[in-house]
């Protein structure tokens, strides 16, 4: 039997006024509709977390980011 592990990424993004960015899940989502959360998402196979985070933020928010610090939890 094959087992799979989903790796997720999330970011705490600040603007120059020290405001943080949160995103709201669509009310039509099956999983936690309407929930406010940090932007991010799952990694593709073989993708390192920093790459996944940059891709997810671009897809969800339309912005390019630079990862300054990372925290890994195993």
mmCIF file as gemmi writes it, N, C-alpha and C atoms, coordinates in Angstrom:
data_model
loop_
_atom_site.group_PDB
_atom_site.id
_atom_site.type_symbol
_atom_site.label_atom_id
_atom_site.label_alt_id
_atom_site.label_comp_id
_atom_site.label_asym_id
_atom_site.label_entity_id
_atom_site.label_seq_id
_atom_site.pdbx_PDB_ins_code
_atom_site.Cartn_x
_atom_site.Cartn_y
_atom_site.Cartn_z
_atom_site.occupancy
_atom_site.B_iso_or_equiv
_atom_site.pdbx_formal_charge
_atom_site.auth_seq_id
_atom_site.auth_asym_id
_atom_site.pdbx_PDB_model_num
ATOM 1 N N . UNK Axp A 1 ? 0.838 -1.176 0 1 0 ? 1 A 1
ATOM 2 C CA . UNK Axp A 1 ? 0 0 0 1 0 ? 1 A 1
ATOM 3 C C . UNK Axp A 1 ? 0.888 1.247 0 1 0 ? 1 A 1
ATOM 4 N N . UNK Axp A 2 ? 0.599 2.166 -0.906 1 0 ? 2 A 1
ATOM 5 C CA . UNK Axp A 2 ? 1.34 3.423 -0.962 1 0 ? 2 A 1
ATOM 6 C C . UNK Axp A 2 ? 0.765 4.405 0.056 1 0 ? 2 A 1
ATOM 7 N N . UNK Axp A 3 ? 1.659 5.143 0.684 1 0 ? 3 A 1
ATOM 8 C CA . UNK Axp A 3 ? 1.235 6.188 1.596 1 0 ? 3 A 1
ATOM 9 C C . UNK Axp A 3 ? 1.735 7.523 1.071 1 0 ? 3 A 1
ATOM 10 N N . UNK Axp A 4 ? 0.936 8.553 1.243 1 0 ? 4 A 1
ATOM 11 C CA . UNK Axp A 4 ? 1.286 9.878 0.756 1 0 ? 4 A 1
ATOM 12 C C . UNK Axp A 4 ? 1.212 10.872 1.896 1 0 ? 4 A 1
ATOM 13 N N . UNK Axp A 5 ? 2.06 11.865 1.804 1 0 ? 5 A 1
ATOM 14 C CA . UNK Axp A 5 ? 2.065 12.925 2.805 1 0 ? 5 A 1
ATOM 15 C C . UNK Axp A 5 ? 1.905 14.245 2.078 1 0 ? 5 A 1
ATOM 16 N N . UNK Axp A 6 ? 0.974 15.05 2.509 1 0 ? 6 A 1
ATOM 17 C CA . UNK Axp A 6 ? 0.77 16.376 1.937 1 0 ? 6 A 1
ATOM 18 C C . UNK Axp A 6 ? 1.544 17.388 2.759 1 0 ? 6 A 1
ATOM 19 N N . UNK Axp A 7 ? 2.39 18.145 2.11 1 0 ? 7 A 1
ATOM 20 C CA . UNK Axp A 7 ? 3.146 19.2 2.775 1 0 ? 7 A 1
ATOM 21 C C . UNK Axp A 7 ? 2.455 20.523 2.475 1 0 ? 7 A 1
ATOM 22 N N . UNK Axp A 8 ? 2.17 21.276 3.528 1 0 ? 8 A 1
ATOM 23 C CA . UNK Axp A 8 ? 1.489 22.558 3.371 1 0 ? 8 A 1
ATOM 24 C C . UNK Axp A 8 ? 2.413 23.701 3.759 1 0 ? 8 A 1
ATOM 25 N N . UNK Axp A 9 ? 2.163 24.842 3.168 1 0 ? 9 A 1
ATOM 26 C CA . UNK Axp A 9 ? 2.926 26.049 3.474 1 0 ? 9 A 1
ATOM 27 C C . UNK Axp A 9 ? 1.953 27.174 3.79 1 0 ? 9 A 1
ATOM 28 N N . UNK Axp A 10 ? 2.404 28.114 4.583 1 0 ? 10 A 1
ATOM 29 C CA . UNK Axp A 10 ? 1.605 29.292 4.889 1 0 ? 10 A 1
ATOM 30 C C . UNK Axp A 10 ? 2.542 30.439 5.19 1 0 ? 10 A 1
ATOM 31 N N . UNK Axp A 11 ? 2.045 31.657 5.033 1 0 ? 11 A 1
ATOM 32 C CA . UNK Axp A 11 ? 2.903 32.821 5.227 1 0 ? 11 A 1
ATOM 33 C C . UNK Axp A 11 ? 2.209 33.878 6.053 1 0 ? 11 A 1
ATOM 34 N N . UNK Axp A 12 ? 2.989 34.542 6.851 1 0 ? 12 A 1
ATOM 35 C CA . UNK Axp A 12 ? 2.536 35.735 7.548 1 0 ? 12 A 1
ATOM 36 C C . UNK Axp A 12 ? 3.181 36.902 6.801 1 0 ? 12 A 1
ATOM 37 N N . UNK Axp A 13 ? 2.374 37.61 6.034 1 0 ? 13 A 1
ATOM 38 C CA . UNK Axp A 13 ? 2.867 38.682 5.169 1 0 ? 13 A 1
ATOM 39 C C . UNK Axp A 13 ? 2.51 40.036 5.764 1 0 ? 13 A 1
ATOM 40 N N . UNK Axp A 14 ? 3.493 40.93 5.81 1 0 ? 14 A 1
ATOM 41 C CA . UNK Axp A 14 ? 3.283 42.278 6.335 1 0 ? 14 A 1
ATOM 42 C C . UNK Axp A 14 ? 3.535 43.295 5.235 1 0 ? 14 A 1
ATOM 43 N N . UNK Axp A 15 ? 2.795 44.404 5.278 1 0 ? 15 A 1
ATOM 44 C CA . UNK Axp A 15 ? 3.103 45.517 4.395 1 0 ? 15 A 1
ATOM 45 C C . UNK Axp A 15 ? 3.981 46.518 5.147 1 0 ? 15 A 1
ATOM 46 N N . UNK Axp A 16 ? 4.322 47.615 4.509 1 0 ? 16 A 1
ATOM 47 C CA . UNK Axp A 16 ? 5.232 48.573 5.149 1 0 ? 16 A 1
ATOM 48 C C . UNK Axp A 16 ? 4.576 49.344 6.299 1 0 ? 16 A 1
ATOM 49 N N . UNK Axp A 17 ? 3.278 49.175 6.492 1 0 ? 17 A 1
ATOM 50 C CA . UNK Axp A 17 ? 2.586 49.799 7.62 1 0 ? 17 A 1
ATOM 51 C C . UNK Axp A 17 ? 2.343 48.785 8.736 1 0 ? 17 A 1
ATOM 52 N N . UNK Axp A 18 ? 3.008 47.637 8.642 1 0 ? 18 A 1
ATOM 53 C CA . UNK Axp A 18 ? 2.917 46.541 9.612 1 0 ? 18 A 1
ATOM 54 C C . UNK Axp A 18 ? 1.526 45.908 9.666 1 0 ? 18 A 1
ATOM 55 N N . UNK Axp A 19 ? 0.782 46.045 8.571 1 0 ? 19 A 1
ATOM 56 C CA . UNK Axp A 19 ? -0.494 45.343 8.445 1 0 ? 19 A 1
ATOM 57 C C . UNK Axp A 19 ? -0.243 43.941 7.922 1 0 ? 19 A 1
ATOM 58 N N . UNK Axp A 20 ? -1.011 42.967 8.384 1 0 ? 20 A 1
ATOM 59 C CA . UNK Axp A 20 ? -0.855 41.575 7.962 1 0 ? 20 A 1
ATOM 60 C C . UNK Axp A 20 ? -1.936 41.205 6.954 1 0 ? 20 A 1
ATOM 61 N N . UNK Axp A 21 ? -1.604 40.289 6.051 1 0 ? 21 A 1
ATOM 62 C CA . UNK Axp A 21 ? -2.535 39.832 5.027 1 0 ? 21 A 1
ATOM 63 C C . UNK Axp A 21 ? -3.176 38.519 5.46 1 0 ? 21 A 1
ATOM 64 N N . UNK Axp A 22 ? -4.504 38.507 5.461 1 0 ? 22 A 1
ATOM 65 C CA . UNK Axp A 22 ? -5.276 37.283 5.667 1 0 ? 22 A 1
ATOM 66 C C . UNK Axp A 22 ? -6.174 37.113 4.455 1 0 ? 22 A 1
ATOM 67 N N . UNK Axp A 23 ? -6.524 35.882 4.133 1 0 ? 23 A 1
ATOM 68 C CA . UNK Axp A 23 ? -7.421 35.603 3.016 1 0 ? 23 A 1
ATOM 69 C C . UNK Axp A 23 ? -8.641 34.855 3.556 1 0 ? 23 A 1
ATOM 70 N N . UNK Axp A 24 ? -9.76 35.045 2.885 1 0 ? 24 A 1
ATOM 71 C CA . UNK Axp A 24 ? -10.996 34.395 3.307 1 0 ? 24 A 1
ATOM 72 C C . UNK Axp A 24 ? -11.34 33.286 2.326 1 0 ? 24 A 1
ATOM 73 N N . UNK Axp A 25 ? -11.604 32.096 2.857 1 0 ? 25 A 1
ATOM 74 C CA . UNK Axp A 25 ? -12.037 30.982 2.024 1 0 ? 25 A 1
ATOM 75 C C . UNK Axp A 25 ? -13.421 31.305 1.479 1 0 ? 25 A 1
ATOM 76 N N . UNK Axp A 26 ? -13.693 30.845 0.274 1 0 ? 26 A 1
ATOM 77 C CA . UNK Axp A 26 ? -15.003 31.072 -0.338 1 0 ? 26 A 1
ATOM 78 C C . UNK Axp A 26 ? -16.099 30.418 0.5 1 0 ? 26 A 1
ATOM 79 N N . UNK Axp A 27 ? -17.252 31.042 0.525 1 0 ? 27 A 1
ATOM 80 C CA . UNK Axp A 27 ? -18.38 30.481 1.259 1 0 ? 27 A 1
ATOM 81 C C . UNK Axp A 27 ? -18.873 29.172 0.652 1 0 ? 27 A 1
ATOM 82 N N . UNK Axp A 28 ? -18.466 28.894 -0.577 1 0 ? 28 A 1
ATOM 83 C CA . UNK Axp A 28 ? -18.883 27.663 -1.27 1 0 ? 28 A 1
ATOM 84 C C . UNK Axp A 28 ? -17.886 26.514 -1.102 1 0 ? 28 A 1
ATOM 85 N N . UNK Axp A 29 ? -16.777 26.754 -0.393 1 0 ? 29 A 1
ATOM 86 C CA . UNK Axp A 29 ? -15.777 25.696 -0.165 1 0 ? 29 A 1
ATOM 87 C C . UNK Axp A 29 ? -16.386 24.561 0.659 1 0 ? 29 A 1
ATOM 88 N N . UNK Axp A 30 ? -15.959 23.332 0.376 1 0 ? 30 A 1
ATOM 89 C CA . UNK Axp A 30 ? -16.406 22.189 1.169 1 0 ? 30 A 1
ATOM 90 C C . UNK Axp A 30 ? -15.719 22.155 2.531 1 0 ? 30 A 1
ATOM 91 N N . UNK Axp A 31 ? -14.461 22.594 2.567 1 0 ? 31 A 1
ATOM 92 C CA . UNK Axp A 31 ? -13.662 22.545 3.794 1 0 ? 31 A 1
ATOM 93 C C . UNK Axp A 31 ? -13.586 23.931 4.409 1 0 ? 31 A 1
ATOM 94 N N . UNK Axp A 32 ? -14.155 24.103 5.568 1 0 ? 32 A 1
ATOM 95 C CA . UNK Axp A 32 ? -14.123 25.343 6.345 1 0 ? 32 A 1
ATOM 96 C C . UNK Axp A 32 ? -14.515 26.584 5.538 1 0 ? 32 A 1
ATOM 97 N N . UNK Axp A 33 ? -15.719 26.585 4.978 1 0 ? 33 A 1
ATOM 98 C CA . UNK Axp A 33 ? -16.152 27.743 4.175 1 0 ? 33 A 1
ATOM 99 C C . UNK Axp A 33 ? -16.183 29.031 5.001 1 0 ? 33 A 1
ATOM 100 N N . UNK Axp A 34 ? -15.77 30.131 4.377 1 0 ? 34 A 1
ATOM 101 C CA . UNK Axp A 34 ? -15.822 31.441 5.012 1 0 ? 34 A 1
ATOM 102 C C . UNK Axp A 34 ? -14.755 31.716 6.056 1 0 ? 34 A 1
ATOM 103 N N . UNK Axp A 35 ? -13.844 30.789 6.262 1 0 ? 35 A 1
ATOM 104 C CA . UNK Axp A 35 ? -12.808 30.943 7.289 1 0 ? 35 A 1
ATOM 105 C C . UNK Axp A 35 ? -11.723 31.912 6.823 1 0 ? 35 A 1
ATOM 106 N N . UNK Axp A 36 ? -11.306 32.798 7.714 1 0 ? 36 A 1
ATOM 107 C CA . UNK Axp A 36 ? -10.161 33.671 7.449 1 0 ? 36 A 1
ATOM 108 C C . UNK Axp A 36 ? -8.904 32.915 7.85 1 0 ? 36 A 1
ATOM 109 N N . UNK Axp A 37 ? -7.865 32.97 7.006 1 0 ? 37 A 1
ATOM 110 C CA . UNK Axp A 37 ? -6.644 32.217 7.26 1 0 ? 37 A 1
ATOM 111 C C . UNK Axp A 37 ? -5.442 32.904 6.621 1 0 ? 37 A 1
ATOM 112 N N . UNK Axp A 38 ? -4.26 32.394 6.945 1 0 ? 38 A 1
ATOM 113 C CA . UNK Axp A 38 ? -3.046 32.885 6.293 1 0 ? 38 A 1
ATOM 114 C C . UNK Axp A 38 ? -2.991 32.327 4.879 1 0 ? 38 A 1
ATOM 115 N N . UNK Axp A 39 ? -2.464 33.094 3.922 1 0 ? 39 A 1
ATOM 116 C CA . UNK Axp A 39 ? -2.351 32.57 2.566 1 0 ? 39 A 1
ATOM 117 C C . UNK Axp A 39 ? -1.308 31.456 2.497 1 0 ? 39 A 1
ATOM 118 N N . UNK Axp A 40 ? -1.529 30.53 1.602 1 0 ? 40 A 1
ATOM 119 C CA . UNK Axp A 40 ? -0.61 29.404 1.427 1 0 ? 40 A 1
ATOM 120 C C . UNK Axp A 40 ? -1.346 28.24 0.812 1 0 ? 40 A 1
ATOM 121 N N . UNK Axp A 41 ? -0.754 27.069 0.899 1 0 ? 41 A 1
ATOM 122 C CA . UNK Axp A 41 ? -1.394 25.884 0.343 1 0 ? 41 A 1
ATOM 123 C C . UNK Axp A 41 ? -0.437 24.716 0.277 1 0 ? 41 A 1
ATOM 124 N N . UNK Axp A 42 ? -0.819 23.713 -0.461 1 0 ? 42 A 1
ATOM 125 C CA . UNK Axp A 42 ? -0.045 22.484 -0.546 1 0 ? 42 A 1
ATOM 126 C C . UNK Axp A 42 ? 1.098 22.562 -1.534 1 0 ? 42 A 1
ATOM 127 N N . UNK Axp A 43 ? 2.117 21.752 -1.26 1 0 ? 43 A 1
ATOM 128 C CA . UNK Axp A 43 ? 3.273 21.645 -2.155 1 0 ? 43 A 1
ATOM 129 C C . UNK Axp A 43 ? 3.005 20.615 -3.234 1 0 ? 43 A 1
ATOM 130 N N . UNK Axp A 44 ? 3.539 20.85 -4.408 1 0 ? 44 A 1
ATOM 131 C CA . UNK Axp A 44 ? 3.522 19.846 -5.465 1 0 ? 44 A 1
ATOM 132 C C . UNK Axp A 44 ? 4.645 18.851 -5.204 1 0 ? 44 A 1
ATOM 133 N N . UNK Axp A 45 ? 4.548 17.668 -5.794 1 0 ? 45 A 1
ATOM 134 C CA . UNK Axp A 45 ? 5.568 16.637 -5.601 1 0 ? 45 A 1
ATOM 135 C C . UNK Axp A 45 ? 6.943 17.169 -6 1 0 ? 45 A 1
ATOM 136 N N . UNK Axp A 46 ? 7.923 17.034 -5.111 1 0 ? 46 A 1
ATOM 137 C CA . UNK Axp A 46 ? 9.296 17.453 -5.382 1 0 ? 46 A 1
ATOM 138 C C . UNK Axp A 46 ? 9.565 18.932 -5.18 1 0 ? 46 A 1
ATOM 139 N N . UNK Axp A 47 ? 8.563 19.692 -4.814 1 0 ? 47 A 1
ATOM 140 C CA . UNK Axp A 47 ? 8.707 21.135 -4.653 1 0 ? 47 A 1
ATOM 141 C C . UNK Axp A 47 ? 9.174 21.451 -3.232 1 0 ? 47 A 1
ATOM 142 N N . UNK Axp A 48 ? 10.167 22.312 -3.105 1 0 ? 48 A 1
ATOM 143 C CA . UNK Axp A 48 ? 10.609 22.7 -1.765 1 0 ? 48 A 1
ATOM 144 C C . UNK Axp A 48 ? 9.611 23.709 -1.195 1 0 ? 48 A 1
ATOM 145 N N . UNK Axp A 49 ? 9.484 23.777 0.137 1 0 ? 49 A 1
ATOM 146 C CA . UNK Axp A 49 ? 8.469 24.647 0.739 1 0 ? 49 A 1
ATOM 147 C C . UNK Axp A 49 ? 8.524 26.104 0.292 1 0 ? 49 A 1
ATOM 148 N N . UNK Axp A 50 ? 9.699 26.689 0.151 1 0 ? 50 A 1
ATOM 149 C CA . UNK Axp A 50 ? 9.805 28.091 -0.263 1 0 ? 50 A 1
ATOM 150 C C . UNK Axp A 50 ? 9.245 28.292 -1.669 1 0 ? 50 A 1
ATOM 151 N N . UNK Axp A 51 ? 9.505 27.334 -2.569 1 0 ? 51 A 1
ATOM 152 C CA . UNK Axp A 51 ? 8.956 27.414 -3.929 1 0 ? 51 A 1
ATOM 153 C C . UNK Axp A 51 ? 7.442 27.293 -3.902 1 0 ? 51 A 1
ATOM 154 N N . UNK Axp A 52 ? 6.953 26.35 -3.108 1 0 ? 52 A 1
ATOM 155 C CA . UNK Axp A 52 ? 5.507 26.151 -2.997 1 0 ? 52 A 1
ATOM 156 C C . UNK Axp A 52 ? 4.831 27.399 -2.458 1 0 ? 52 A 1
ATOM 157 N N . UNK Axp A 53 ? 5.437 28.006 -1.465 1 0 ? 53 A 1
ATOM 158 C CA . UNK Axp A 53 ? 4.863 29.201 -0.869 1 0 ? 53 A 1
ATOM 159 C C . UNK Axp A 53 ? 4.782 30.345 -1.872 1 0 ? 53 A 1
ATOM 160 N N . UNK Axp A 54 ? 5.856 30.571 -2.594 1 0 ? 54 A 1
ATOM 161 C CA . UNK Axp A 54 ? 5.863 31.621 -3.611 1 0 ? 54 A 1
ATOM 162 C C . UNK Axp A 54 ? 4.789 31.368 -4.664 1 0 ? 54 A 1
ATOM 163 N N . UNK Axp A 55 ? 4.669 30.121 -5.115 1 0 ? 55 A 1
ATOM 164 C CA . UNK Axp A 55 ? 3.678 29.766 -6.135 1 0 ? 55 A 1
ATOM 165 C C . UNK Axp A 55 ? 2.262 29.958 -5.602 1 0 ? 55 A 1
ATOM 166 N N . UNK Axp A 56 ? 2.001 29.478 -4.396 1 0 ? 56 A 1
ATOM 167 C CA . UNK Axp A 56 ? 0.664 29.581 -3.817 1 0 ? 56 A 1
ATOM 168 C C . UNK Axp A 56 ? 0.248 31.037 -3.604 1 0 ? 56 A 1
ATOM 169 N N . UNK Axp A 57 ? 1.154 31.871 -3.112 1 0 ? 57 A 1
ATOM 170 C CA . UNK Axp A 57 ? 0.84 33.282 -2.892 1 0 ? 57 A 1
ATOM 171 C C . UNK Axp A 57 ? 0.541 33.965 -4.224 1 0 ? 57 A 1
ATOM 172 N N . UNK Axp A 58 ? 1.309 33.626 -5.239 1 0 ? 58 A 1
ATOM 173 C CA . UNK Axp A 58 ? 1.076 34.193 -6.576 1 0 ? 58 A 1
ATOM 174 C C . UNK Axp A 58 ? -0.287 33.754 -7.108 1 0 ? 58 A 1
ATOM 175 N N . UNK Axp A 59 ? -0.609 32.465 -6.947 1 0 ? 59 A 1
ATOM 176 C CA . UNK Axp A 59 ? -1.897 31.957 -7.43 1 0 ? 59 A 1
ATOM 177 C C . UNK Axp A 59 ? -3.077 32.563 -6.673 1 0 ? 59 A 1
ATOM 178 N N . UNK Axp A 60 ? -2.973 32.639 -5.362 1 0 ? 60 A 1
ATOM 179 C CA . UNK Axp A 60 ? -4.091 33.092 -4.536 1 0 ? 60 A 1
ATOM 180 C C . UNK Axp A 60 ? -4.249 34.605 -4.502 1 0 ? 60 A 1
ATOM 181 N N . UNK Axp A 61 ? -3.138 35.318 -4.452 1 0 ? 61 A 1
ATOM 182 C CA . UNK Axp A 61 ? -3.179 36.763 -4.202 1 0 ? 61 A 1
ATOM 183 C C . UNK Axp A 61 ? -2.664 37.604 -5.361 1 0 ? 61 A 1
ATOM 184 N N . UNK Axp A 62 ? -2.009 36.968 -6.328 1 0 ? 62 A 1
ATOM 185 C CA . UNK Axp A 62 ? -1.478 37.714 -7.468 1 0 ? 62 A 1
ATOM 186 C C . UNK Axp A 62 ? -0.258 38.555 -7.146 1 0 ? 62 A 1
ATOM 187 N N . UNK Axp A 63 ? 0.456 38.22 -6.075 1 0 ? 63 A 1
ATOM 188 C CA . UNK Axp A 63 ? 1.646 38.994 -5.717 1 0 ? 63 A 1
ATOM 189 C C . UNK Axp A 63 ? 2.877 38.094 -5.631 1 0 ? 63 A 1
ATOM 190 N N . UNK Axp A 64 ? 4.015 38.681 -5.915 1 0 ? 64 A 1
ATOM 191 C CA . UNK Axp A 64 ? 5.291 37.984 -5.781 1 0 ? 64 A 1
ATOM 192 C C . UNK Axp A 64 ? 5.864 38.316 -4.413 1 0 ? 64 A 1
ATOM 193 N N . UNK Axp A 65 ? 6.412 37.293 -3.752 1 0 ? 65 A 1
ATOM 194 C CA . UNK Axp A 65 ? 6.979 37.504 -2.427 1 0 ? 65 A 1
ATOM 195 C C . UNK Axp A 65 ? 8.428 37.05 -2.392 1 0 ? 65 A 1
ATOM 196 N N . UNK Axp A 66 ? 9.121 37.52 -1.394 1 0 ? 66 A 1
ATOM 197 C CA . UNK Axp A 66 ? 10.466 37.064 -1.076 1 0 ? 66 A 1
ATOM 198 C C . UNK Axp A 66 ? 10.396 36.451 0.315 1 0 ? 66 A 1
ATOM 199 N N . UNK Axp A 67 ? 10.839 35.216 0.446 1 0 ? 67 A 1
ATOM 200 C CA . UNK Axp A 67 ? 10.829 34.543 1.753 1 0 ? 67 A 1
ATOM 201 C C . UNK Axp A 67 ? 12.041 35.018 2.536 1 0 ? 67 A 1
ATOM 202 N N . UNK Axp A 68 ? 11.795 35.734 3.622 1 0 ? 68 A 1
ATOM 203 C CA . UNK Axp A 68 ? 12.885 36.274 4.433 1 0 ? 68 A 1
ATOM 204 C C . UNK Axp A 68 ? 13.307 35.299 5.53 1 0 ? 68 A 1
ATOM 205 N N . UNK Axp A 69 ? 12.358 34.716 6.203 1 0 ? 69 A 1
ATOM 206 C CA . UNK Axp A 69 ? 12.623 33.758 7.281 1 0 ? 69 A 1
ATOM 207 C C . UNK Axp A 69 ? 11.669 32.593 7.118 1 0 ? 69 A 1
ATOM 208 N N . UNK Axp A 70 ? 12.138 31.42 7.456 1 0 ? 70 A 1
ATOM 209 C CA . UNK Axp A 70 ? 11.242 30.271 7.375 1 0 ? 70 A 1
ATOM 210 C C . UNK Axp A 70 ? 11.286 29.486 8.675 1 0 ? 70 A 1
ATOM 211 N N . UNK Axp A 71 ? 10.16 28.876 8.961 1 0 ? 71 A 1
ATOM 212 C CA . UNK Axp A 71 ? 10.015 28.043 10.139 1 0 ? 71 A 1
ATOM 213 C C . UNK Axp A 71 ? 9.525 26.688 9.649 1 0 ? 71 A 1
ATOM 214 N N . UNK Axp A 72 ? 10.241 25.652 9.988 1 0 ? 72 A 1
ATOM 215 C CA . UNK Axp A 72 ? 9.859 24.307 9.559 1 0 ? 72 A 1
ATOM 216 C C . UNK Axp A 72 ? 9.417 23.518 10.774 1 0 ? 72 A 1
ATOM 217 N N . UNK Axp A 73 ? 8.258 22.911 10.659 1 0 ? 73 A 1
ATOM 218 C CA . UNK Axp A 73 ? 7.757 22.046 11.716 1 0 ? 73 A 1
ATOM 219 C C . UNK Axp A 73 ? 7.61 20.656 11.136 1 0 ? 73 A 1
ATOM 220 N N . UNK Axp A 74 ? 8.227 19.71 11.778 1 0 ? 74 A 1
ATOM 221 C CA . UNK Axp A 74 ? 8.165 18.33 11.289 1 0 ? 74 A 1
ATOM 222 C C . UNK Axp A 74 ? 7.184 17.53 12.07 1 0 ? 74 A 1
